[in-house]
Each structure stands twice: as C-alpha cells, then as structure tokens.
Amino acid sequence: MVQALRRLPSPRLTGLGAGLFASASMLLVGFLDWLLLDGSPLAFGLLFLPVSALTALWVRTADLVTAPIAVPIAFAVGVVPIAGGSGGFGGQAMAVVTALAVHAGWLYGGTLIAGVVASVRKVRDMGRRRRRPVPAGPAAPAGARRPAGAGPGAAPGPGPTGPAPARRGPNPARDRRPAP
C-alpha cells in the first residue's frame, strides 16, 4: 500500500495553481455528474473529498494556508452544473446558493480535510526545520550577523563584549580645550 502511494505524482502547486486545480477538477466532476448521474449530490460530495485532500497534499509548503481557502471556492464552482435552476441568471444564482446551503455538510467536510492535511504538513515541516543542524564556520547563512569588526563592510551590531557604542553628534562642551 505504501509503495503504491509513493508511486503517485507529487507535484508542488503554488497557491493559485492549487486553487485552479481544485476548481477545474470540481467543475469537471460537476459536469460529469450532471451528464452521467443527473446531478447526484451524493456522488458530487464523495468526489469532492479526495479533491480536497489532493489539493492540500499537492500545494507547496509555503502556500499551505491557501488549501483550506481554495477548496470551498472549488466546491462553489463545481456545484454550478448540478444546481439546476431555471429562469435566467437570477434563477441559476438562487439554485447555486440553495445547493450550497443544502450540501453544506460536504462543503464543511472537504474544508476540514484540507485544513487537517495542511496543518499536519505544516507541523511536520516545522519539526524538520527544528531538527536541521545549523551550519558552522564560513558557510553561515546569508542573514547571519557577523561580530563587530569582523571584516570590511561589517555591520555594526553586538560584538563579543556587548552592543556597539552609540554614535554621538558634536558636543561643544566636550570639544572645548582648556586655555593655556
């Protein structure tokens, strides 16, 4: 089972790409459901759950927060073909709103799945970062501060004895010399 899961593709989508993937997938599911099953809400909801999980699995780590946001939008896009409705744009809009309200359980379930998967991935990523060793020596990270006087162009900052002394402007009382 684990080997079969490892053979699955593992793309890393941006936040926008994950939203587009979920929306296009649910629109395709909606049209297929309308054509083959005459708009079955059960089939649509059951197919929404794996799309939610895949969206959260395939989004980049930096964009994990977008998965639980993109999934409900994809549900709303996909419910348009199966909503029914008649009487022009107003009738279709009311049918979509009604379908969203009636099938809110599927919507919440898929959003919960995407949120849990994204949260687990984020916690695992934070654990990996915590265990990662900090490089020592000249291969220090680019944002690391060097001690004061550690070479040309060194930024003033805390040195080995503490913070760098504050620069003072001209002080006429201190610059006066006693008369001979």
Secondary structure, 3 states (H helix, E strand, C coil): CHHHHHCCCCCCECHHHHHHHHHHHHHHHHHHHHHHHCCCHHHHHHHHHHHHHHHHHHECHHHHHHHHHHHHHHHHHHCCCCCCCCCHHHHHHHHHHHHHHHCHHHHHHHHHHHHHHHHHHHHHHHHHHHHCCCCCHHHCCCCCCCCCCCCCCCCCCCECCECCCCCCCCCHHHHCCCCC
